[in-house]
């Protein structure tokens, strides 16, 4: 008999229900204290948890365990060890200790370190994150962990994320206590990352070197139909896609991932999955798992899931919306305005703190989403611009204006909707619209950061958000900590008024896709960091080094290491793309042009042999056109090879190298693609060496 969804949900997770049933009461309470309050985990508790975890895992078919971590590669890493322990008489027992649970020791030499360690310094450590539940996948117990070097530097994304969560918790609780809300003991940041993706047929995928090596098509003429009819968005699911989504939901639910919404996206073959929000570090783990499971389930359906930000030219790329908020241990969402936001002091303090944080550290938010893939999306009228701004909607904007101008707020925004058909129910109109062009939008009770690329880990944006908001809350606390209770209301008003005056430039409720906004943003003094090489140097700007080191999120060495790693990742990505394109042009495209030219010449000769004065003008024109394109490709190919070699030779200076790839190699690739795509449009499909956009986008 099939499991019900409640029975299935979390069945492969060592969750609170399992812990309560498997652990002695005192050990369960000690572990819960560690999870909820961040207290130190004693070894006897770890030993007890390890025994229970192993027992549960083996009951569910697990034979191995792994410390699962997130190095600086944008994917996860794992090394599997079996539970077996020889007994000395030719037998084995299944064993797992507290020491093995809390600490692992992988070879760390081959992971990116950005100069933090030499290759021969191989030792690294993985440390259990008890706040993110262990789970079973492929008969292995997965233990979410942090990853650090032998000397203690963070080599992963989880460690700084946990540090940033601690900092925001500390500063948010402090300001709440100053405001008189002394019941709160802990706050968590919460995230719900929406995930966009493409599905293509696996047999077609295998015939495209660019998809295999780069995750995106480097050439390809547009299909006769794209997304211009706007008929794919929220359209009826095709049977193969519906079956895939059904299986994907079940696999995610077993792992305790709250997959909630699924639908077709704007572009053909593009789709979206959205979960319910969760505590930030758990949401980050879940999103990494989601991307992995998406690919595995697609494979079972003879499809491939593409997570690249721009797999196809000329149609919508894929992003990932980071829905971010803050919740107290008393069950209050600090970004929920309630029915009267103008009178909700606590909400306004946190709202204005986020506004100031985004304005002060807009460059860091842009850095947090920077990648070679995402550069193809941002500012391309399909995603938010590279300029960071905040959308608040009319009601909140008017509330802030009334605070700034010391005027009475008259709520004229609560409007009863009447659609005109009597059978339809009336309902209250939302006070904010959904501005799809805004990079950072308030959407009722959370902020939606929309600049993330679909393939990215959501850790980096949340590290920046948590830290920047923590810094502003610390400033607010410093301004209010000595204010007498009877003067607090006026002091808070003065603080909000001053902050709004100084940071209102970041608020923009209009169309972010227009050229007028680019001009207006420049007048306001906002950053417009169009490419990754433009953005990344801001990560090591003095004000940003001070922010991260002050709050203990990164050491200066950790900051510079990440700067090096990200720039290396950028130019190496484009180098792989350049080499792949060069190989496809040289070994596939130009030979297919020659094959078709030969067929055309044979056809013309055959016609002439039958009727001497017959016209072969069409064949001659096509041969001439294709020959010119082949010559252009051959010339552009040599230019690309030379410029790529020159750019790679400058890799001792990672920024200069990245700029060379961005400014020269990408332009060479675009020029080469133009001729190849033009030739492709002239060649019969059966002579083309790879599947076309028509097949890739409309075959499922």
C-alpha positions in Angstrom: 0.0 0.0 0.0 1.4 3.4 -1.0 2.4 5.8 1.7 0.3 8.8 2.4 2.1 12.2 2.0 2.2 12.8 5.8 3.8 9.3 6.2 6.2 9.9 3.4 7.2 13.4 4.4 10.6 13.4 6.2 10.7 9.6 6.3 14.4 9.7 5.4 15.2 12.5 7.9 16.7 12.1 11.4 14.2 14.8 12.5 12.8 15.8 15.9 10.2 13.1 15.9 12.9 10.4 15.4 15.2 12.0 17.9 12.5 12.0 20.6 11.8 8.4 20.0 15.4 7.1 19.8 17.2 9.3 22.4 17.1 9.1 26.2 15.1 12.0 27.5 18.1 13.8 29.1 20.2 13.4 25.9 17.3 14.6 23.7 16.9 17.7 25.9 20.6 18.4 25.8 20.7 18.1 22.0 17.6 20.4 21.7 19.3 23.0 23.8 22.3 22.9 21.5 20.1 23.3 18.4 17.8 26.1 19.8 20.3 28.1 21.9 23.6 27.3 20.2 25.2 25.9 23.3 28.2 23.6 23.2 27.6 19.9 22.4 29.2 17.6 25.0 30.8 14.3 23.8 28.5 12.1 25.9 25.5 13.7 24.1 27.3 13.2 20.7 27.9 9.5 21.5 24.3 9.0 22.4 23.1 10.7 19.2 25.6 8.8 17.1 24.3 5.4 18.5 20.7 6.5 17.8 21.5 7.9 14.4 23.3 4.7 13.3 20.5 2.5 14.6 17.9 4.5 12.7 20.0 4.7 9.6 20.7 1.0 9.4 17.0 0.2 10.1 16.3 2.2 6.9 18.9 0.4 4.8 21.9 2.7 5.2 25.4 1.0 5.0 27.6 4.1 5.0 27.7 7.6 6.4 29.2 10.8 5.0 30.0 14.3 6.2 28.2 16.3 3.6 29.7 19.8 3.1 29.7 22.8 0.7 33.2 23.7 -0.5 33.8 26.8 -2.6 32.8 24.9 -5.8 29.1 25.8 -5.9 28.3 22.1 -5.5 28.4 19.8 -2.5 31.1 17.3 -1.5 31.0 13.9 0.3 33.3 11.0 1.2 31.6 7.8 2.2 32.7 5.5 5.1 30.9 2.3 6.0 29.6 1.6 9.4 31.5 -1.7 9.6 34.1 -2.3 12.3 36.1 -5.6 12.3 35.8 -7.6 15.5 39.1 -9.5 15.1 37.4 -12.9 14.6 36.6 -12.4 10.9 33.3 -10.8 11.7 32.2 -7.1 11.7 29.8 -5.0 13.7 28.0 -1.9 12.6 29.6 0.9 14.6 29.5 4.7 14.7 30.9 6.9 17.5 30.2 10.5 18.7 33.7 11.4 17.5 32.9 10.2 14.0 29.6 12.1 14.1 31.0 15.5 15.1 34.3 15.5 13.2 35.5 14.2 9.9 38.9 14.5 8.3 38.8 14.6 4.5 41.7 15.4 2.2 41.3 19.2 1.8 44.1 19.8 -0.7 42.1 19.7 -3.9 39.3 22.0 -2.9 39.6 25.7 -3.8 41.2 27.7 -1.0 42.2 30.9 -2.7 45.7 30.7 -1.3 44.7 29.9 2.3 46.8 26.7 2.1 49.4 25.0 -0.1 48.5 21.8 -2.0 50.7 19.7 0.3 48.8 20.9 3.4 46.1 18.4 2.9 44.3 18.1 6.2 40.9 19.7 6.7 38.0 19.1 9.1 34.3 18.7 8.7 32.2 19.6 11.8 28.6 18.5 12.3 25.9 21.2 12.1 23.3 19.8 14.5 20.8 22.5 13.5 20.4 20.9 10.0 19.0 17.4 10.2 20.8 14.3 8.9 19.1 12.3 6.2 19.4 9.1 4.2 20.1 9.1 0.4 21.2 6.2 -1.7 21.7 4.0 1.3 24.1 6.5 3.0 23.5 8.6 6.1 24.3 12.2 5.2 25.5 14.4 8.0 25.4 18.2 7.1 28.7 19.7 8.2 30.9 22.8 8.1 34.3 22.6 6.5 37.5 24.3 7.6 41.2 24.1 7.2 43.7 22.6 9.6 44.4 26.1 10.9 40.7 26.9 11.3 39.9 29.1 8.2 36.5 28.5 6.7 36.8 26.7 3.4 33.1 26.4 2.8 29.8 28.4 2.6 28.1 27.1 5.7 30.6 28.3 8.3 30.2 32.0 7.4 26.5 31.6 7.0 26.1 30.2 10.5 28.3 33.0 11.8 26.1 35.6 10.0 22.9 34.0 11.5 24.4 34.3 15.0 25.3 37.9 14.5 21.9 38.9 13.2 20.3 37.0 16.1 22.4 38.8 18.6 21.7 42.3 17.2 18.0 41.7 16.5 17.4 40.5 20.1 19.3 43.5 21.4 17.2 46.1 19.6 14.0 44.3 20.4 14.8 44.4 24.1 15.6 48.1 23.8 12.2 48.6 22.2 10.6 46.9 25.1 10.0 43.5 23.6 11.9 41.5 26.3 10.1 38.2 25.8 12.2 37.4 22.7 15.3 35.2 23.3 16.2 34.2 19.8 15.5 35.2 16.2 16.1 33.1 13.0 16.4 34.3 9.5 14.2 32.3 7.2 14.5 31.7 3.4 12.4 30.2 0.7 14.4 29.9 -2.5 12.3 29.5 -5.7 14.2 27.5 -8.3 13.9 27.8 -12.1 15.2 25.2 -14.5 14.9 23.8 -18.0 14.2 20.2 -19.0 15.6 18.7 -22.3 15.6 15.3 -23.8 18.6 13.3 -22.7 19.3 11.7 -26.1 19.4 15.2 -27.6 21.5 16.6 -24.8 24.2 13.9 -25.4 24.7 15.2 -28.9 25.5 18.8 -27.7 29.1 19.3 -26.5 28.3 22.7 -25.3 25.5 21.5 -23.0 27.7 18.6 -21.7 30.7 20.8 -20.9 29.2 24.2 -20.2 25.6 23.6 -19.3 24.5 26.1 -21.9 24.3 26.3 -25.7 27.2 28.3 -27.2 25.6 28.5 -30.6 22.2 27.8 -32.2 19.8 29.6 -34.5 16.5 30.7 -32.9 13.5 28.4 -33.2 10.6 29.7 -35.3 8.6 30.0 -32.1 10.0 31.2 -28.8 8.1 32.7 -25.9 6.5 35.6 -27.8 3.0 34.0 -27.6 3.2 34.0 -23.8 1.4 30.7 -23.8 3.9 28.6 -21.8 3.8 30.5 -18.5 1.4 28.7 -16.1 0.3 26.5 -19.1 -1.0 23.0 -18.8 1.8 20.5 -17.9 2.9 18.1 -20.6 2.7 14.4 -19.6 6.4 13.8 -19.3 6.9 17.0 -17.3 4.0 16.3 -15.0 5.3 12.8 -14.3 8.8 14.2 -13.6 7.4 16.9 -11.2 5.3 14.2 -9.4 8.3 12.0 -8.8 10.5 15.0 -7.9 8.0 16.2 -5.2 7.9 12.7 -3.7 11.7 12.4 -3.5 12.0 15.9 -2.0 9.2 15.2 0.5 11.0 12.1 1.7 14.0 14.3 2.5 11.9 16.7 4.4 12.1 19.4 1.7 8.8 21.3 1.7 8.3 21.5 -2.1 5.1 23.5 -2.5 4.6 25.1 -5.9 5.3 23.9 -9.4 4.5 25.4 -12.8 5.7 26.2 -16.3 7.8 29.3 -16.6 8.0 31.9 -19.3 10.2 30.1 -21.8 9.5 26.9 -23.7 10.9 23.9 -21.7 11.4 26.1 -18.6 9.8 25.3 -15.2 9.8 26.4 -11.6 9.7 24.8 -8.1 9.1 26.8 -4.9 9.4 25.5 -1.3 7.9 26.7 1.9 10.4 28.9 3.8 12.7 27.4 6.4 15.5 28.4 8.7 18.3 29.8 6.5 21.0 27.2 6.9 18.4 24.4 6.5 17.0 26.2 3.4 20.5 26.5 1.9 21.1 22.7 2.5 17.7 21.9 1.1 18.3 24.0 -2.0 21.6 22.3 -2.7 19.8 18.9 -2.3 16.9 20.1 -4.5 19.3 20.9 -7.4 20.9 17.5 -7.1 17.6 15.6 -6.9 16.2 17.6 -9.8 19.0 16.2 -12.0 18.7 12.6 -10.7 15.0 12.4 -11.2 15.3 13.9 -14.7 17.8 11.2 -15.6 15.3 8.5 -14.6 12.8 10.1 -17.0 15.3 10.2 -19.9 15.7 14.0 -19.5 18.3 16.4 -18.4 17.7 19.2 -15.9 19.6 22.4 -16.9 20.3 24.8 -14.1 22.5 27.2 -16.0 21.3 30.8 -15.9 21.2 31.1 -19.7 21.0 27.8 -21.4 19.5 29.2 -24.6 20.0 32.5 -26.4 17.0 34.7 -27.2 14.6 33.3 -24.5 14.2 33.8 -20.8 17.1 32.6 -18.6 16.7 31.0 -15.1 17.0 32.7 -11.8 16.4 31.9 -8.1 14.3 34.2 -5.9 15.5 34.4 -2.3 12.5 35.1 -0.1 14.1 36.4 3.1 12.6 37.3 6.5 13.2 37.3 10.3 11.1 35.3 12.8 11.3 35.4 16.6 11.1 32.4 19.0 7.7 33.8 20.1 6.3 33.2 16.6 6.4 36.7 15.2 7.6 37.6 11.7 9.5 40.9 12.2 8.7 41.9 8.6 4.9 41.4 8.9 3.4 44.9 8.9 0.1 43.8 10.4 -3.1 45.6 9.7 -1.7 49.1 10.6 1.9 49.2 9.6 2.1 52.9 10.2 1.6 52.2 14.0 3.8 49.1 14.1 7.0 50.5 15.5 8.8 47.2 15.7 8.0 46.5 12.0 9.1 50.0 10.9 12.4 49.7 12.7 13.3 46.5 11.0 11.9 47.6 7.6 14.0 50.8 7.7 17.1 48.8 8.9 16.8 46.6 5.8 16.5 49.7 3.6 19.6 51.2 5.1 21.5 47.9 4.9 20.7 47.4 1.2 21.7 51.0 0.4 24.9 50.8 2.4 25.9 47.4 1.0 24.3 47.3 -2.4 27.7 46.5 -3.9 28.0 43.4 -1.7 24.6 42.2 -2.7 25.6 42.5 -6.4 28.8 40.6 -5.6 26.9 37.9 -3.9 25.1 36.9 -7.1 28.0 37.5 -9.5 29.0 34.7 -11.9 29.8 34.2 -15.5 26.4 32.6 -16.1 24.4 35.2 -14.3 26.0 38.0 -16.2 24.0 36.8 -19.2 20.7 37.5 -17.3 21.1 40.6 -15.3 19.9 43.7 -17.1 18.7 41.7 -20.2 15.0 42.6 -19.8 14.3 39.2 -18.5 15.8 39.6 -15.0 16.3 42.5 -12.7 19.0 45.0 -13.7 22.5 44.9 -12.3 21.5 48.0 -10.3 20.3 47.2 -6.8 17.1 49.0 -5.7 14.2 48.3 -3.4 10.5 48.1 -4.3 8.2 48.8 -1.4 4.8 49.5 -3.0 2.7 52.6 -2.6 1.4 52.1 1.0 4.8 51.6 2.6 6.4 54.3 0.5 3.7 56.7 1.7 4.2 55.6 5.3 7.9 56.4 5.1 7.2 59.8 3.4 4.8 60.6 6.3 7.6 59.8 8.8 10.1 61.8 6.8 7.9 64.8 6.5 6.2 64.5 10.0 2.8 64.3 8.4 -0.3 62.2 9.3 -0.5 59.0 7.3 -3.9 58.6 5.6 -4.4 55.0 4.6 -6.0 55.3 1.2 -4.6 52.0 -0.1 -7.1 49.4 1.3 -9.3 49.0 -1.7 -12.2 46.5 -2.2 -11.7 44.7 -5.5 -14.8 44.5 -7.7 -14.0 42.6 -10.9 -17.5 43.3 -12.4 -18.9 39.7 -12.5 -21.5 39.2 -9.8 -20.6 35.5 -9.3 -17.0 36.3 -8.4 -16.2 37.1 -4.7 -15.0 40.5 -3.7 -11.7 40.7 -1.9 -9.3 43.3 -0.6 -6.7 44.5 -3.1 -3.1 43.9 -2.0 -1.3 47.2 -1.1 1.7 46.2 -3.1 1.8 45.0 -6.6 4.4 42.4 -7.8 7.1 44.4 -9.5 9.0 41.7 -11.5 11.6 44.2 -12.6 12.8 45.0 -9.1 15.9 43.2 -7.7 14.9 43.6 -4.1 11.1 43.7 -3.5 8.9 43.8 -0.4 6.2 41.2 -1.0 3.8 41.5 2.0 5.8 40.0 4.9 9.3 39.3 3.4 11.8 40.7 1.0 12.3 38.9 -2.3 15.9 39.2 -3.6 15.6 38.3 -7.3 19.1 38.7 -8.7 20.3 35.2 -7.9 21.2 32.9 -10.8 19.6 29.5 -10.9 22.8 27.5 -10.4 24.1 29.4 -7.5 24.2 28.4 -3.8 21.9 30.7 -1.8 24.4 30.9 0.9 26.3 34.0 -0.3 23.4 36.4 -0.6 22.1 35.4 2.8 25.5 35.9 4.4 25.5 39.4 3.0 21.9 40.2 4.0 22.3 38.8 7.5 25.6 40.7 8.1 24.5 44.0 6.6 21.2 44.0 8.6 23.1 43.0 11.8 25.4 46.0 11.3 22.5 48.5 10.9 20.6 47.0 13.9 23.8 47.4 16.0 23.9 51.1 14.9 20.3 51.5 15.9 20.9 49.9 19.3 23.9 52.2 19.9 21.6 55.2 19.1 18.8 54.1 21.4 20.4 52.2 24.3 20.6 55.1 26.7 17.2 56.7 25.8 14.8 56.8 28.8 11.6 54.7 28.3 9.4 57.8 28.3 11.4 59.4 25.4 11.8 56.2 23.4 8.9 56.8 21.0 10.2 60.2 19.9 13.8 58.9 19.7 12.7 56.0 17.4 10.7 58.5 15.3 13.8 60.7 14.9 16.0 57.8 14.1 13.6 56.5 11.4 13.2 60.0 10.0 16.9 60.5 9.7 17.5 57.0 8.2 14.8 57.4 5.6 16.1 60.9 4.5 19.6 59.4 4.1 18.7 56.2 2.3 15.4 56.9 0.3 17.5 56.9 -2.9 17.5 53.1 -2.9 13.7 53.0 -3.1 12.3 52.7 -6.6 8.8 51.4 -7.4 9.0 51.9 -11.2 10.1 49.8 -14.2 13.7 48.6 -13.7 14.0 47.6 -17.3 14.0 51.1 -18.8 17.0 53.2 -19.9 15.5 56.1 -18.0 16.0 54.1 -14.7 19.6 53.5 -15.6 20.1 57.3 -16.0 18.1 58.0 -12.8 20.0 55.5 -10.8 23.3 57.1 -11.9 21.9 60.5 -10.7 21.1 58.9 -7.3 24.6 57.6 -7.0 23.6 53.9 -7.1 26.0 51.3 -8.3 25.7 49.8 -11.8 28.1 46.9 -11.7 27.3 45.3 -15.1 29.7 42.3 -15.0 31.4 40.0 -12.5 34.8 41.6 -13.0 33.2 45.0 -12.3 31.6 43.7 -9.2 34.1 41.4 -7.4 36.7 44.0 -6.4 34.0 45.6 -4.2 34.1 42.5 -2.0 37.5 43.6 -0.8 36.7 47.3 -0.5 37.8 48.7 2.8 34.2 49.3 4.1 33.2 45.7 3.3 36.4 44.2 4.9 35.5 46.2 8.0 31.9 45.0 8.0 32.8 41.3 7.8 35.8 41.3 10.1 34.0 43.4 12.7 31.2 40.9 12.9 33.5 37.9 12.7 32.0 36.5 9.5 35.3 36.4 7.6 38.9 37.1 8.5 40.7 39.4 6.0 42.5 36.3 4.7 39.2 34.5 4.2 37.8 37.5 2.3 40.8 37.7 -0.1 40.7 33.9 -0.6 37.1 34.1 -1.8 37.9 37.0 -4.1 40.6 34.9 -5.7 38.4 31.8 -6.0 35.5 33.7 -7.6 37.6 35.4 -10.1 39.3 32.1 -11.0 36.0 30.4 -11.3 34.8 33.3 -13.7 37.7 33.1 -16.1 38.0 29.3 -16.0 34.3 29.1 -16.9 34.7 31.3 -19.9 37.9 29.5 -20.9 36.1 26.1 -21.0 33.3 27.8 -23.0 35.8 29.2 -25.5 37.6 25.9 -25.9 34.3 24.1 -26.4 33.0 26.6 -28.9 36.3 26.4 -30.8 36.1 22.6 -31.0 32.5 22.6 -32.1 33.2 25.1 -34.9 36.3 23.3 -36.1 35.1 19.7 -35.8 31.4 20.1 -36.4 30.1 23.3 -37.9 32.6 24.1 -40.6 32.7 20.4 -41.8 28.8 20.4 -42.0 29.1 23.6 -44.1 31.5 21.8 -46.4 29.3 18.8 -46.7 26.3 20.8 -47.7 28.4 22.9 -50.1 29.6 19.6 -51.7 26.0 18.4 -52.0 24.9 21.7 -53.6 27.8 21.6 -56.1 26.9 17.9 -57.0 23.3 19.0 -57.4 24.3 21.9 -59.7 26.7 19.7 -61.7 24.0 17.0 -62.1 21.4 19.5 -63.3 23.9 20.9 -65.9 24.7 17.4 -67.1 21.1 16.8 -67.9 20.1 20.3 -69.2 23.2 22.3 -70.2 21.5 25.7 -70.0 19.5 25.1 -66.8 19.7 27.7 -64.1 21.8 26.8 -61.0 21.6 30.4 -59.7 20.1 29.3 -56.3 22.8 26.7 -55.8 25.5 29.1 -56.7 24.1 31.8 -54.4 23.9 29.4 -51.5 27.3 28.0 -52.1 28.7 31.5 -52.2 26.9 32.5 -49.0 28.0 29.4 -47.1 31.6 29.7 -48.3 31.8 33.2 -47.1 30.4 32.2 -43.7 32.9 29.3 -43.5 35.7 31.7 -44.3 34.5 34.2 -41.7 34.2 31.4 -39.1 37.7 30.2 -39.9 39.1 33.7 -39.4 37.1 34.4 -36.3 38.1 31.0 -34.9 41.8 31.8 -35.1 41.1 35.2 -33.4 39.3 33.4 -30.6 42.0 30.9 -30.1 44.7 33.6 -30.0 42.8 35.9 -27.6 41.9 33.0 -25.3 45.6 31.9 -25.1 46.6 35.6 -24.5 44.0 35.9 -21.7 44.9 32.7 -20.1 48.6 33.7 -20.1 47.7 36.6 -17.8 46.2 34.4 -15.1 48.9 35.5 -12.5 46.7 38.6 -12.2 43.2 37.1 -11.7 41.4 40.4 -12.1 43.2 41.4 -15.3 42.7 37.9 -16.6 39.0 38.0 -15.9 38.7 41.4 -17.6 40.4 40.0 -20.7 38.0 37.1 -20.9 35.0 39.4 -20.3 36.1 42.2 -22.6 37.7 40.2 -25.4 37.1 36.5 -25.4 33.3 36.8 -24.9 33.1 39.3 -27.8 35.1 36.9 -30.0 32.7 34.1 -29.0 29.7 36.3 -29.9 31.2 37.1 -33.3 32.0 33.5 -34.1 28.5 32.4 -33.0 26.9 34.9 -35.3 28.3 33.3 -38.4 27.7 29.8 -37.1 24.0 30.5 -36.4 23.6 32.1 -39.8 25.1 29.0 -41.4 23.0 26.7 -39.3 19.8 28.4 -40.5 20.8 27.5 -44.1 21.8 23.9 -43.6 19.2 21.0 -43.7 18.6 19.6 -40.2 19.8 16.1 -41.3 23.2 17.5 -42.1 23.6 19.5 -38.9 26.0 17.8 -36.3 23.9 18.6 -33.3 20.2 19.1 -32.4 18.7 22.5 -33.1 16.8 24.8 -30.7 13.6 23.6 -32.4 14.3 20.0 -31.1 15.8 21.0 -27.7 12.9 23.3 -26.7 9.9 21.5 -28.1 10.8 17.7 -27.9 9.3 17.0 -24.5 
